[in-house]
Amino acid sequence: MALDPTVKRIGTRLLRALSSQAQRALRDATREQRKRPASRPASSQPRTRVLDTSRGLPPFTYAPERDGDADPGEVCWAWVPYEEDPSQGKDRPVLVLARYNRQLIVAQMTSKDHVHRGAPERDRAGRVWMDIGTGEWDRQRRPSEVRLDRLLIVDPSAIRREGASLDRTMFDSVVRRLHEIHDA
């Protein structure tokens, strides 16, 4: 049975209009999402806080276990607040250093180069960074650095995904340097 040409023409126009409208709505929603800062944790998200190291450091233990949970020695992803405005931040890789009082102690990581010649070094803002090399936590295998002067407390439920383990020797080097900085 053939459709009436008028009905067919109206149907085609209607489908085109709906398709255009759907594409426009999708484009606008995507554009709106890009404008919105993805820099706030969800309101139900446990907050990430800075660890007060003035009374010493918690015990650090190397205990990675590929079980889906964040363990000391693993690189995972968590929301990290900006220093300038702790209500803002971003999802970034962190090195899990310890479990302490049912929380995780982590150090933020970056692939941005702050350290030259491999030695721990302060950047222009006074932050202390240390090269930790490359690993499976970065798909592009870019060299990474870990920040040593600011440790964070993260609720285990705030960890977004498990990346990979840092090797034991490098983890021990990070811990030694943390003690040099914070126990001084």
N, C-alpha and C positions, 0 to 999 in steps of 0.2 A: 504494500500500500504506500503510495507516494504522498509526501507531505505537501500541503498547500504551499505554493511559493511565498506567500505573504507570511505564513506562520514560520516557515523556514528562515526567512530574512529576519524576522523579529527575534527568533531564537538565537540566530548567529550574533546579532547585535547585542542581545542580552548577555550571552556568554562572554563576548569581548569586553563589554562594560564591567561585568563582574570580575573578569580576569584582571583588567586594568586597575580596578578598585582594590583588589586583593594585593596586587603587586605594589601599588602606592602605599597601602597600609603597612605592608611588610617593610618597605623601604623607610617609611617614616618611623616605624617602631625601632628599626635598627639604628637609624640616625639618632633618635632620642636616647637610645641605650648608650650610644657612644658619647653623647653629651653628658650624661649622668656620670658623676664620679663613681667608678667601681672601687672606690677607696674606703668604703665604710663596711665594717662587718655587719652581717644581718643582726637585727636587734636581739634576736635570741642567741646569737653567737657569743660564746664565752669570750671575755676580753683578754687581750694579751697585755701584760704589764712588764715594766722594767724591774729586774731583780736588784734589790739593794745589796751590794757586795761589801758594804762597809764593815760588816761583822764576819767577813770571810766567805768562802765559797762552799757550796755543797760538795759532797763526794762525787767525783766523776767516775763512771764505770763504762768500759767498752763492752756492749752486749747486743750487737745487732742480731736480729732474727727475722728472716723473711716470712712474716706471718700476717702482714697487713697492719700491724700496730707500729707506732713510732717507738723506736728503741734507741738508747744511747749508742752513738756511732753511725747512725743513719742520717741521710739527708732526706728531709720531708718538706712539704709545702704548708705554710701557715700564713695567716694575715699578720703583718708586721706594721705597727703604727709608726708614723713619721715622728721625728723628735719635735719638729716645729709645731705640729698640731696632732696630738695623739688621737683625736677623733677621726683623723684621716690616716690612710696607710695603703698597703697593697699586699697582694698575695706574693710571697717570695720563698725561695728555698731557705731552709734553716738547717743547721747541724744540731741534732739532738745530743746534748752533753750528759744529761742526768735525768733520772726520775726523782722527784723530791716532793714530799707531802702530796702525793697523788697528782702532781703537776709535772710538766716537762720543763727543763731548763734548756734553752736553745740559744744559738748565736746565728744572727742573720748572715746570709751569704750573698754574693754578687759575682757577676762575670765582668763587671766594670773593673778596669785596672787601677788600683790605688797604690799598689806595692811595686817597687822597682828592685831588681836584683835579688828577689826572693827573701829579703829580710823583713821582719815585721816593721811597719812604718806608720807614722801618723800622716794623715792626709791634711789638707789645708784647714779643715774644720777641727782638727785635733783627734779625729777618730783613728783607732788603731786597727790595722788590717794585716792579715797574714795569708800568703799564698798557700793553697792546699792542692793545687793541681787540677787535673781533669778527672771526670768520673762519669758513670752511667746516669747520674742525676741530670746531666745536660745533654740533650739529644745531639747538639752541635759539637759536643766535646770541647767547649771553650774552657780555658783555665778559670778557676774560681778562687775567690778569696773569702775569708771568714772574718767577721768583725769581732774584735776581742774586748773592746772597752765597754760594751753595752750588751749585757745578757738579758734574755727575756724569759718570762714565765708564761707558759702556754698550757691551756687545758688540753688533755689528749683528744677530746672531741673536736677541737678546733683544727686538728691536723687534717689537711685535705687529701694528701696522698703520700705514700711512701715512695721514695726515689731509689736510692741505692746506698750502699755502705761506703763509708770512708775507710781506707785501710788502717789497720791498728797502729802502725808506726806514725802515720800522719795525725791520727786522733791523739796519740800520746804527746806529740809535739805541740798540738793545739793546747792541750791541758797544761803542759809545762809552761807555755807562754802565758796562759791565763793566770796561773799562780804567780808568775813574775810580775804581772801587771797589777793584779788585785790584792796580793798579799804584801805588797811593798809598803 
